[in-house]
Amino acid sequence: MAPLYVGIDIGTTNITITALDLAARRVPSSRSLPNRRIFNDEPYAYIQDPHAIEESVRTLLGDLSDPIAAVCVTGQVHGIVYYDREGMACSPLYTWLDQRAMEVFDNMSSQQALYEQTGHLLPSGYGLLAHYANRRLNKVAQQAVGFCGIIEYITARLTGKLPTLADPSCLGTYGGFDPVRSLFDRSVLTEVFGTSSYTFLEPAAPFSIAGHTPDGIAVIHGVGDNQAGFFGMVSSWQESALISIGTSGQISLFSERGDCPPTMELRPFVGQGYLHVGATLTAGKAYETLQRLFASTIRAAGTEISDEAVFEMMKKEAIDRGLSTLVVDPRLTGSRSDAAVRGSITNIGLDNLDIGSLVLGTIDGIVAELKAFALDAPTLLSSTRSVVATGSAIRKNPLFRASLARQFSLPVTVAEVDDGAGFGAALIAAIAVGALDLDGRKDLVRRLQGT
């Protein structure tokens, strides 16, 4: 039996394992278990159970019948979990969706308090800000000796070590991190920890081994899901943009340079360069909001209809319409740069306020918001020869693919392996133990993903 190289994707909704058989050049196994939210008496909390996550990971690994050579964890970033002296979680996982940093304490939110003390305005859900908020709210577990993200935590649990190192792709999601120098701002750490004698995670070298399981399986330092997804879905980094359209939207462009337009975020990419990332707050969620409007209208007229039937009706009406002259701004919950901005529908005329036009206008608006990021990076956009698309909206609705091709004037391909981040993590595991090199990765991605 050929050894497997395994990627574990700890998503907000599901935990997915992807096994790569290098000898056969195929992905023989991909399976998921749910990752459920925990509800408590804190209205601002969005938490999950790290013990249940670990149990799911071990179950998924145990279900593989072939031997495992190496494992790499990827998944949700930004959030934190506290651990005790034994390396065991002593708190929930405070996820990236958690809003405790926006709670007002002493007449000020933790986000604003940290900004006033350091000049760094960290988004809610970022790891350092979450700990700062817990300190101010007196919610740090008494037995805690440290905290880290869920990627680093599961990596440490598999190796039996305390987390001390992390890939820069994970460190950047805590906030206050310089991706070019690979350093945290000391003023931010001092304020967050409340002391200048803190200890925190240090950068790990790309493709480095964090340790081994008791069975001798190599465990690689985990990588953030954006970087792992790009690694696993884009064969030619400098020639393709990766666009994901799910609940939210994201466009990623590769560069070896560390300068980045202010509208985008610069993220370290496995020691090969950087990803310039533009992210929206709504994409598929805006489309779902339109679906709910149509569904409620039909039901108010006395006709029962399933949600799936409404989605199918929307696609048919849009295809029949062909093109729309409506201009739809899909920023229903604001943007990362302006939380107060809201969506709109303009250019309404006598002949275009219909179902098909609203559907097409919304899809075009979702894609246009992503295209605007690329226009802010004209040098990178000019070298882009294709769009690699992924995400639930892309897979379920060909109208999104058509809008991408039209607005970017580029060919669009859809990654064939559903969990691109898990597949990318499996490739990283194979490279870390010397079973694959970067050229081999490029050929394998082109063959298995068609991208």
Sequence and secondary structure as in RCSB ss.txt:
>XXXX:A:sequence
MAPLYVGIDIGTTNITITALDLAARRVPSSRSLPNRRIFNDEPYAYIQDPHAIEESVRTLLGDLSDPIAAVCVTG
QVHGIVYYDREGMACSPLYTWLDQRAMEVFDNMSSQQALYEQTGHLLPSGYGLLAHYANRRLNKVAQQAVGFCGI
IEYITARLTGKLPTLADPSCLGTYGGFDPVRSLFDRSVLTEVFGTSSYTFLEPAAPFSIAGHTPDGIAVIHGVGD
NQAGFFGMVSSWQESALISIGTSGQISLFSERGDCPPTMELRPFVGQGYLHVGATLTAGKAYETLQRLFASTIRA
AGTEISDEAVFEMMKKEAIDRGLSTLVVDPRLTGSRSDAAVRGSITNIGLDNLDIGSLVLGTIDGIVAELKAFAL
DAPTLLSSTRSVVATGSAIRKNPLFRASLARQFSLPVTVAEVDDGAGFGAALIAAIAVGALDLDGRKDLVRRLQG
T
>XXXX:A:secstr
   EEEEEEE SSEEEEEEEETTTTEEEEEEEEE  EE  S TT  EE HHHHHHHHHHHHHT  S EEEEEEEE
  S BEEE TTS B S EE TT  GGGSEETTEEHHHHHHHHHS    TT HHHHHHHHHHTT S TT  EEE H
HHHHHHHHHTS   EE HHHHGGGSSEETTTTEE HHHHHHHHTSSS    EE  TT EEEE TT  EEE    H
HHHHHHHH SSGGGEEEEEESSSEEEEEEESS    TTSEEEEETTTEEEEEEEES SHHHHHHHHHHHHHHHHH
TT    HHHHHHHHHHHHHHH     EEE  TT  SS TT   EEE   TT  SHHHHHHHHHHHHHHHHHHHHH
T HHHHHT  EEEEESHHHHH HHHHHHHHHHHTS EEE SSS HHHHHHHHHHHHHTTS  HHHHHHHHHHHH 
 
